[in-house]
């Protein structure tokens, strides 16, 4: 292929990727997930009977989720590079929003976050999650950049938290038979 054709094909491919990214972003932004309703749904679960299929206890998962929500307001301890947040991170968030589901390693700590308290009860950890969600939902000020997704609006952050919680709930089982 000559240089001119190669450049034209490259430009067409890049334009197509950018346009599809814009379409995915528009679809992702059109979803609005209700964080308050999801927290109420979790509150109705038999918390004491829940088990997590992963490396963390249910209490540790709730703490992790509370950390994530709090960091949206307070700032994450560590951020991925600006280039990552503007490209791969932003694209991943757009895809998660568009499909209405997130997939990530369920035992992966937030970079720089303190260790999760292994001795905290499930009920107390859930209270932390409830308080963090209520704080976030009442917050009307600036939000910190997400460590991987970059700058998000309040609604986009609410969507991200909803997707994050839902992803972790997929590993929960109940000891009730």
Secondary structure by P-SEA (a helix, b strand, c coil): ccaaaaaaaaaaaaaaaaaaaaaaaaaaaaccccaaaaaaaaaacccccccccccccaaaaaaaaaaaaaaacccccccccccccccaaaaaaaaaaaaccccccccccccccccccccccaaaaaaaaaaaaaaaaacccccccccccccccaaaaaaaaaaaaaaaacccccccc
